[in-house]
């Protein structure tokens, strides 16, 4: 993957769940969402952002989760963002 705009965040050896997921994806050569770097960089600060994202994508809604994922992927593609 190309380096992030926030190089210090990407280079930071994070802690916690997201840091572990980043490491596993790197070892397996798999891409992963770049926001994981932010979650690993400041886990206590990003807890609310993670809960918001989970609530939006998985919480009660007239749209099924799969449709919400499709909308997010389409929007990310339009923004030239790896989803």
Backbone as JSON, one array per atom type, in Angstrom:
{
  "sequence": "XXXXXXXXXXXXXXXXXXXXXXXXXXXXXXXXXXXXXXXXXXXXXXXXXXXXXXXXXXXXXXXXXXXXXXXXXXXXXXXXXXX",
  "N": [[0.84, -1.18, 0.0], [0.37, 2.31, -0.58], [2.14, 4.88, 1.24], [0.63, 6.51, 4.08], [-0.85, 9.8, 4.48], [-0.41, 10.76, 7.03], [2.32, 10.1, 8.2], [3.7, 9.69, 10.66], [1.72, 8.59, 12.28], [1.18, 6.21, 10.93], [3.68, 4.95, 11.14], [3.95, 4.57, 13.83], [4.3, 2.29, 16.5], [1.69, 0.83, 17.45], [-0.66, -0.08, 20.08], [-2.72, -2.67, 21.47], [-5.85, -4.06, 20.24], [-6.24, -3.22, 17.5], [-3.62, -2.7, 16.66], [-2.6, -5.27, 16.75], [-4.16, -6.47, 14.75], [-3.28, -5.05, 12.51], [-0.62, -5.89, 12.39], [-0.96, -8.67, 11.9], [-2.21, -8.58, 9.37], [-0.2, -7.36, 7.85], [1.82, -9.3, 8.03], [0.59, -11.35, 6.65], [0.45, -10.23, 4.21], [-1.8, -8.86, 3.42], [-4.18, -6.32, 2.47], [-5.5, -3.63, 4.5], [-7.91, -1.58, 6.29], [-7.0, 1.81, 6.43], [-7.69, 3.4, 8.57], [-7.33, 1.89, 10.79], [-4.75, 2.39, 11.67], [-4.99, 4.84, 12.98], [-6.71, 4.08, 15.05], [-5.0, 2.33, 16.44], [-3.0, 4.08, 17.12], [-4.08, 5.98, 18.92], [-5.78, 4.54, 20.98], [-7.58, 4.96, 23.21], [-8.76, 7.38, 22.64], [-10.02, 6.96, 20.22], [-12.04, 5.19, 20.72], [-14.74, 6.01, 20.88], [-15.18, 6.74, 18.19], [-14.9, 4.27, 16.94], [-17.07, 2.91, 18.1], [-19.16, 4.47, 17.09], [-18.91, 4.0, 14.3], [-19.39, 1.23, 14.26], [-22.01, 1.17, 15.24], [-23.36, 2.55, 13.2], [-22.89, 0.92, 10.98], [-23.71, -1.65, 11.8], [-25.84, -1.46, 13.56], [-29.41, -1.11, 14.39], [-31.47, -0.52, 11.56], [-33.28, 0.6, 8.63], [-32.02, -0.34, 6.39], [-30.28, -3.24, 5.34], [-27.23, -4.62, 6.77], [-25.39, -5.44, 4.78], [-26.11, -3.85, 2.58], [-25.47, -1.33, 3.57], [-22.72, -1.64, 3.79], [-22.11, -1.88, 1.08], [-22.83, 0.68, 0.12], [-20.95, 2.2, 1.55], [-18.57, 1.17, 0.45], [-18.89, 1.91, -2.25], [-18.9, 4.71, -1.99], [-16.32, 5.1, -0.92], [-14.79, 4.18, -3.05], [-15.39, 6.14, -4.97], [-14.1, 8.24, -3.77], [-11.53, 7.52, -4.13], [-10.43, 5.85, -2.21], [-9.06, 3.17, -0.41], [-11.08, 0.6, 0.56]],
  "CA": [[0.0, 0.0, 0.0], [1.09, 3.58, -0.55], [2.18, 5.43, 2.6], [-0.44, 7.43, 4.47], [-0.52, 11.21, 4.62], [0.06, 10.92, 8.41], [3.39, 9.11, 8.28], [4.01, 9.37, 12.06], [0.67, 7.71, 12.77], [1.38, 4.9, 10.31], [4.93, 4.36, 11.61], [3.85, 4.34, 15.27], [4.02, 0.91, 16.93], [0.51, 0.95, 18.3], [-0.95, -1.1, 21.08], [-4.1, -3.11, 21.52], [-6.52, -4.9, 19.25], [-5.99, -2.78, 16.13], [-2.2, -2.91, 16.37], [-2.46, -6.71, 16.46], [-4.76, -6.75, 13.45], [-2.37, -4.49, 11.51], [0.53, -6.79, 12.31], [-1.37, -9.91, 11.23], [-2.43, -8.3, 7.94], [1.12, -7.13, 7.23], [2.51, -10.59, 7.93], [-0.09, -12.15, 5.63], [0.49, -9.5, 2.95], [-3.17, -8.47, 3.08], [-4.51, -4.91, 2.72], [-6.39, -3.38, 5.63], [-8.35, -0.19, 6.32], [-5.99, 2.7, 6.99], [-8.15, 3.98, 9.84], [-6.8, 1.07, 11.88], [-3.56, 3.06, 12.2], [-5.45, 5.85, 13.95], [-7.22, 3.35, 16.22], [-3.85, 1.79, 17.16], [-2.2, 5.22, 17.59], [-4.76, 6.58, 20.08], [-6.93, 3.66, 21.24], [-8.56, 5.51, 24.14], [-9.43, 8.5, 21.99], [-10.82, 6.51, 19.08], [-13.08, 4.24, 21.15], [-16.04, 6.55, 20.49], [-15.28, 6.66, 16.74], [-15.12, 2.87, 16.63], [-18.45, 2.59, 18.49], [-20.03, 5.14, 16.12], [-18.84, 3.25, 13.05], [-20.06, -0.06, 14.46], [-23.44, 1.45, 15.34], [-23.88, 2.93, 11.89], [-22.8, -0.2, 10.05], [-24.31, -2.9, 12.3], [-26.99, -1.21, 14.42], [-30.73, -1.16, 13.78], [-31.61, 0.36, 10.4], [-34.14, 0.03, 7.59], [-31.16, -0.97, 5.4], [-29.47, -4.34, 5.87], [-25.78, -4.32, 6.9], [-24.72, -5.62, 3.5], [-26.38, -2.67, 1.74], [-24.68, -0.24, 4.13], [-21.33, -1.9, 3.38], [-22.02, -1.58, -0.34], [-22.84, 2.14, 0.02], [-19.65, 2.68, 2.03], [-17.55, 0.79, -0.54], [-19.1, 2.75, -3.42], [-18.44, 6.05, -1.63], [-14.86, 5.05, -0.81], [-14.25, 4.07, -4.43], [-15.52, 7.47, -5.58], [-13.11, 9.1, -3.13], [-10.22, 6.89, -4.38], [-9.99, 5.37, -0.89], [-9.13, 1.72, -0.25], [-12.1, 0.24, 1.57]],
  "C": [[0.88, 1.24, 0.0], [1.1, 4.11, 0.87], [1.02, 6.4, 2.84], [0.08, 8.86, 4.46], [0.08, 11.46, 6.01], [1.13, 9.85, 8.69], [3.72, 8.72, 9.71], [2.97, 8.43, 12.66], [0.87, 6.3, 12.22], [2.61, 4.2, 10.86], [4.89, 4.0, 13.1], [3.56, 2.87, 15.58], [2.89, 0.98, 17.94], [0.38, -0.18, 19.29], [-2.41, -1.52, 20.93], [-4.55, -3.91, 20.31], [-6.16, -4.5, 17.82], [-4.53, -2.92, 15.73], [-1.94, -4.38, 16.03], [-3.02, -7.05, 15.09], [-3.87, -6.22, 12.32], [-1.2, -5.43, 11.3], [0.19, -8.08, 11.57], [-1.58, -9.7, 9.73], [-1.11, -8.07, 7.22], [1.85, -8.45, 7.02], [1.9, -11.46, 6.83], [-0.07, -11.46, 4.26], [-0.88, -9.05, 2.47], [-3.37, -6.97, 3.32], [-5.46, -4.8, 3.9], [-6.8, -1.92, 5.63], [-7.33, 0.7, 7.03], [-6.4, 3.32, 8.33], [-7.67, 3.15, 11.03], [-5.55, 1.69, 12.48], [-3.95, 4.09, 13.26], [-5.95, 5.16, 15.21], [-6.07, 2.8, 17.07], [-3.01, 2.91, 17.77], [-2.78, 5.81, 18.87], [-5.99, 5.75, 20.45], [-7.98, 4.25, 22.17], [-9.38, 6.62, 23.5], [-10.37, 8.02, 20.89], [-11.89, 5.48, 19.44], [-14.46, 4.72, 20.71], [-16.23, 6.47, 18.96], [-15.56, 5.22, 16.29], [-16.57, 2.46, 16.95], [-19.45, 3.24, 17.52], [-20.07, 4.37, 14.81], [-19.59, 1.93, 13.16], [-21.57, 0.12, 14.54], [-24.07, 1.77, 14.01], [-23.94, 1.71, 10.97], [-23.57, -1.45, 10.5], [-25.56, -2.7, 13.14], [-28.3, -1.28, 13.67], [-30.86, -0.12, 12.66], [-32.61, -0.26, 9.43], [-33.33, -0.63, 6.47], [-30.38, -2.11, 6.02], [-27.98, -3.95, 5.89], [-25.05, -4.44, 5.57], [-24.91, -4.43, 2.57], [-25.58, -1.47, 2.26], [-23.21, -0.39, 3.77], [-21.13, -1.54, 1.9], [-22.0, -0.06, -0.58], [-21.5, 2.71, 0.45], [-18.53, 2.36, 1.03], [-17.67, 1.66, -1.79], [-18.59, 4.17, -3.16], [-16.92, 6.1, -1.53], [-14.21, 4.98, -2.18], [-14.29, 5.43, -5.13], [-14.52, 8.46, -5.02], [-11.69, 8.56, -3.31], [-9.58, 6.42, -3.07], [-10.12, 3.86, -0.85], [-10.11, 1.39, 0.86], [-11.85, -1.14, 2.06]]
}
